[in-house]
Amino acid sequence: MRISTMIFILTACLGCLWSAGNTLPAAEASEKSERFVLVIGAEGTEEYATQFGAWAERWKQLAEGKQAKLTVIGETIDARHSDQELVERELLRNPDAYSATWLILIGHGTFDGKAARFNLRGPDLTAEQLQVCCDRISHPLAVLNCFSASGPFVQSLSGNNRVIISATKNGYEFYFSHFGNFLSEAASDAEADLDHDGQVSLLEAYLAACRQTEAYYLEQGQLATEHALLDDNGDQRGSRADQFQGLNHLPEPGTTTSLPDGHRAHQFAVCALRPVPRISGAHKLQRDDLEIKILELKQRKAEFENEDDYYRQLEPLMIQLAQIYHRAEHRNRPTIHDPLVVPVKAEQTGD
């Protein structure tokens, strides 16, 4: 069961603690929005230009649905700056003004045995150049490398509070990658919602896209030339889709104390399929951090000699998490202005 589901159950029991004085810091006066930076690389041919345009259009619609700030690079020409410079300038522009950044790179990639590059009009963007920009961003960051030979970007960009997805497992898978197409489709596909919570997470979209990519090559009767990876625990290794059972990463030998890939990616909601309880940007950051701390603590449960010590550390984290959901539920409660119409769970604000 997902942590958020458990907490909604606990909220009813722990709601009294909210009124008793165990309060959370107030949300920021100015709500921070998410940011989408969509980069369309050098297409090479008209056929690829059409495909990349279709992928990009889906991400534009997703950004609009999330009411996120959208910047598109690669559709127009700026005589003052190359596309590489525009990417770097945009990522470094007011990084503290956003609650999360989505960087989607669509196009072709190359690898010369030493350096991996994302092909742009003008100078290409290397994994090392992008790493410098990403290191300046402290809020949650998702980088979706939807291009061939993108595997080395996982090793370069892997880090704390980041989700890195590559279309290939290394730089030597250099044939045209179809993964980006399936990822853009899966991001709003109800079939991808494995936990049926009414939204598609980045983890769910990744797993669905991997399944569809594999099915594509089987239908074509071709040997698959791309194998996507997802890294969100900072170990620079990445995980394949076949290492997951449902949304759970299958255990690996020697990794009992560190979280496997998948948890942070599941915190990135790509698309809401139906109205879901809204959590403010500031409180979402707190919630995500608490969820990771709880999961890390559960991962280390066997290390505790006394079970009571384990629960003493777990309890305050669960209470804080319940308070966040209590506040979200209170915020989303409908307000009725007619004093004669007061439905269940509604606040009466009329005189």
C-alpha positions in Angstrom: 0.0 0.0 0.0 1.3 3.4 -0.9 2.3 5.6 2.0 -0.2 8.4 1.0 -3.1 5.8 1.3 -2.0 4.8 4.8 -1.7 8.4 5.9 -5.2 9.3 4.8 -6.4 6.6 7.1 -4.2 7.8 9.9 -5.3 11.4 9.5 -8.7 10.8 11.0 -7.0 9.3 14.1 -4.3 11.9 14.4 -6.4 15.0 13.5 -6.7 15.9 17.2 -3.0 16.5 17.3 -3.3 19.3 14.8 -5.7 21.2 17.1 -3.5 20.4 20.1 -0.7 22.5 18.9 1.5 20.1 16.8 1.5 22.5 13.8 3.5 22.6 10.6 5.3 25.7 9.3 2.9 27.9 7.3 3.0 27.5 3.6 4.9 30.1 1.6 2.8 33.2 0.8 3.6 32.9 -2.9 3.0 29.4 -4.2 5.8 28.0 -6.3 5.0 26.4 -9.5 6.7 23.6 -11.4 8.8 24.3 -14.5 8.9 22.4 -17.7 12.0 22.9 -20.0 11.3 21.2 -23.3 14.3 21.0 -25.6 13.8 19.7 -29.2 17.2 18.8 -30.7 18.4 18.8 -34.3 16.0 16.5 -36.2 18.2 15.8 -39.3 15.3 14.9 -41.6 11.7 15.9 -42.0 10.5 12.5 -40.9 12.2 12.9 -37.5 11.0 16.5 -37.2 7.4 15.3 -37.5 7.9 12.7 -34.8 9.7 15.0 -32.4 7.0 17.6 -32.9 4.3 15.1 -31.9 6.2 14.1 -28.8 6.8 17.7 -27.9 3.1 18.6 -28.3 2.1 15.9 -25.8 4.6 17.3 -23.2 3.2 20.8 -23.8 -0.3 19.6 -23.1 0.9 17.9 -19.9 2.7 21.1 -18.7 -0.5 23.0 -19.4 -2.5 20.5 -17.4 -0.2 20.9 -14.4 -0.3 24.7 -14.8 3.5 24.6 -14.9 5.8 27.3 -16.5 6.8 26.0 -19.9 9.9 27.0 -21.9 10.4 25.4 -25.3 13.9 25.5 -26.9 14.5 24.3 -30.5 11.4 25.5 -32.3 12.8 29.0 -33.1 16.2 30.5 -33.8 17.8 33.0 -31.4 20.5 34.9 -33.2 22.0 36.0 -29.9 22.5 32.5 -28.4 22.9 28.9 -29.5 20.4 26.3 -28.3 23.1 25.0 -25.9 23.4 28.4 -24.3 19.6 28.8 -24.1 19.3 25.5 -22.2 22.0 26.5 -19.8 20.6 30.0 -19.3 17.1 28.7 -18.7 18.1 26.0 -16.1 20.1 28.6 -14.2 17.4 31.3 -14.3 15.9 31.8 -10.9 16.2 28.1 -9.8 14.8 29.0 -6.4 11.5 30.2 -7.9 10.2 26.7 -8.7 9.0 23.7 -6.6 10.3 21.2 -9.3 11.9 21.2 -12.7 11.2 18.8 -15.6 13.8 18.8 -18.3 12.7 16.9 -21.4 15.3 16.4 -24.1 13.9 15.1 -27.4 16.1 14.2 -30.4 19.2 12.3 -31.3 22.4 11.6 -29.4 25.9 10.5 -30.1 28.7 8.8 -28.2 32.4 8.7 -29.3 33.5 6.3 -26.6 34.4 9.0 -24.1 31.7 11.7 -24.2 27.9 11.4 -24.7 26.2 14.3 -26.5 22.6 15.5 -27.1 22.5 16.8 -30.7 21.4 20.5 -30.9 21.4 23.0 -33.7 24.9 24.4 -33.3 27.1 23.1 -30.4 25.9 19.9 -28.9 25.1 19.5 -25.2 27.4 17.1 -23.3 26.5 15.2 -20.2 29.2 17.0 -18.3 27.9 20.4 -19.3 24.4 19.5 -18.2 25.7 18.2 -14.9 27.1 21.7 -14.1 23.7 23.2 -14.5 21.9 20.5 -12.6 24.2 20.9 -9.7 22.9 24.4 -9.3 19.3 23.2 -8.8 18.4 22.1 -5.3 14.7 21.4 -5.7 13.4 18.1 -7.1 14.6 17.6 -10.7 13.6 15.1 -13.4 15.7 14.8 -16.5 14.2 12.7 -19.3 16.8 11.9 -22.0 14.6 10.8 -24.9 17.4 10.2 -27.4 19.8 7.5 -28.6 23.2 6.9 -26.8 21.8 8.6 -23.7 22.9 6.0 -21.1 26.0 8.0 -20.0 23.8 10.8 -18.9 22.6 8.6 -16.0 26.0 8.3 -14.6 26.8 12.0 -15.0 23.5 13.4 -13.7 22.6 10.9 -11.0 22.3 12.7 -7.6 20.2 13.4 -4.6 16.6 14.6 -5.1 16.8 13.7 -8.8 15.1 11.4 -11.3 17.2 10.6 -14.3 15.7 8.6 -17.2 17.7 7.5 -20.3 16.4 5.8 -23.4 19.4 3.5 -23.6 21.5 1.6 -21.1 24.8 3.0 -22.5 26.3 5.1 -25.2 26.7 2.3 -27.7 23.0 1.9 -28.3 23.2 4.6 -30.9 20.3 3.7 -33.3 17.2 5.9 -33.4 15.3 5.6 -30.1 11.5 5.1 -30.0 11.4 5.2 -26.2 10.6 9.0 -26.2 7.5 8.5 -28.2 6.1 5.8 -25.9 7.1 7.8 -22.8 5.1 10.9 -24.0 2.1 8.7 -24.7 2.2 6.7 -21.4 2.4 9.9 -19.4 -1.4 10.5 -19.9 -2.5 6.9 -20.4 -4.9 5.6 -17.8 -3.6 2.1 -18.4 -0.2 3.2 -16.9 -1.8 4.1 -13.5 -0.8 0.8 -11.8 -1.8 1.9 -8.3 -5.1 3.4 -9.4 -4.7 6.6 -7.5 -6.1 8.7 -10.3 -2.7 10.0 -11.6 0.2 8.8 -13.6 3.6 9.1 -11.9 6.9 9.3 -13.7 7.7 5.8 -12.5 4.4 4.4 -13.9 5.0 6.2 -17.2 8.6 4.9 -17.4 7.4 1.3 -16.8 4.6 1.5 -19.4 6.9 3.1 -22.0 9.5 0.3 -21.5 6.8 -2.3 -22.0 5.6 -0.6 -25.2 9.1 -0.2 -26.5 9.8 -3.9 -26.0 6.4 -4.8 -27.7 7.3 -2.5 -30.7 10.5 -4.5 -31.5 8.7 -7.8 -31.0 6.0 -6.7 -33.5 8.6 -5.6 -36.0 10.5 -8.8 -35.6 13.7 -6.9 -34.7 16.3 -7.2 -32.0 15.8 -4.3 -29.5 18.5 -1.7 -29.9 17.5 0.4 -26.8 17.0 -0.5 -23.2 15.9 2.4 -20.9 17.2 3.1 -17.4 15.8 5.0 -14.4 17.9 6.3 -11.6 16.5 8.2 -8.6 18.5 7.0 -5.6 21.8 8.6 -6.7 23.8 5.4 -7.1 24.6 6.2 -10.8 23.6 2.6 -11.8 20.0 3.0 -13.0 17.3 0.2 -13.1 15.7 -1.6 -16.0 11.9 -2.0 -16.1 12.3 -5.8 -15.7 13.8 -5.1 -12.2 10.3 -4.0 -11.0 7.4 -6.1 -10.0 4.4 -3.8 -10.3 5.8 -0.6 -8.7 8.1 -2.4 -6.4 11.8 -2.8 -7.2 12.8 -6.4 -6.8 15.4 -6.8 -4.0 19.1 -7.0 -5.0 21.9 -8.7 -3.0 23.9 -6.3 -0.9 21.4 -3.4 -1.0 19.5 -3.9 2.3 20.3 -0.4 3.7 19.7 1.9 0.8 16.5 2.6 -1.1 16.2 1.1 -4.5 15.2 3.1 -7.5 11.6 4.1 -8.1 10.4 5.9 -5.0 11.3 9.4 -6.0 10.1 8.8 -9.5 6.7 7.8 -8.1 6.5 11.1 -6.3 6.6 13.0 -9.6 3.0 13.1 -10.8 2.9 13.6 -14.6 -0.8 13.7 -15.2 -4.0 13.7 -13.2 -6.6 11.4 -14.7 -9.3 12.7 -12.4 -9.6 15.3 -9.6 -7.2 14.4 -6.8 -6.6 16.1 -3.4 -4.2 19.0 -4.0 -1.2 19.5 -1.8 0.6 22.9 -2.0 4.1 23.0 -3.4 5.7 23.7 0.0 3.8 20.9 1.7 4.5 18.5 -1.2 8.2 19.0 -0.7 7.8 18.3 3.0 5.6 15.2 2.3 8.0 13.8 -0.3 10.9 14.2 2.1 9.0 12.6 5.0 8.0 9.7 2.8 11.6 9.0 1.8 12.7 9.2 5.5 10.0 6.7 6.4 11.0 4.4 3.6 14.7 4.6 4.6 13.8 3.9 8.2 11.8 0.9 7.2 14.7 -0.3 5.1 16.8 -0.3 8.2 14.3 -1.9 10.6 16.4 -5.1 10.9 19.3 -3.1 12.3 17.4 -2.1 15.5 18.1 -4.4 18.4 14.9 -3.1 20.2 11.7 -2.8 18.2 10.5 0.0 20.5 13.5 2.1 19.3 12.4 1.6 15.7 8.8 2.7 16.5 10.0 5.7 18.5 11.7 7.0 15.4 8.9 6.1 13.1 6.0 7.6 15.1 7.0 11.3 14.8 7.5 11.0 11.1 4.1 9.4 10.6 2.5 12.1 12.7 4.1 14.9 10.7 3.0 13.2 7.5 -0.6 12.8 8.8 -0.6 16.5 9.6 0.3 17.4 6.1 -2.6 15.3 4.7 -4.9 16.8 7.3 -4.0 20.3 6.1 -4.5 19.2 2.5 -7.9 17.8 3.3 -8.9 21.0 5.1 -7.7 23.2 2.2 -9.6 21.2 -0.4 -12.8 21.1 1.7 -15.6 22.9 -0.3 -16.7 26.2 1.0 -20.4 27.1 0.9 -21.5 30.7 1.0 -25.2 30.1 1.5 -26.0 29.7 5.2 -29.0 27.5 4.5 -27.0 25.0 2.4 -24.4 23.2 4.4 -23.4 19.8 3.0 -21.3 17.2 4.8 -17.6 18.2 5.3 -18.2 21.8 4.1 -17.2 25.0 5.9 -20.0 27.5 6.3 -18.7 31.0 5.7 -21.9 32.9 5.4 -23.2 35.2 8.1 
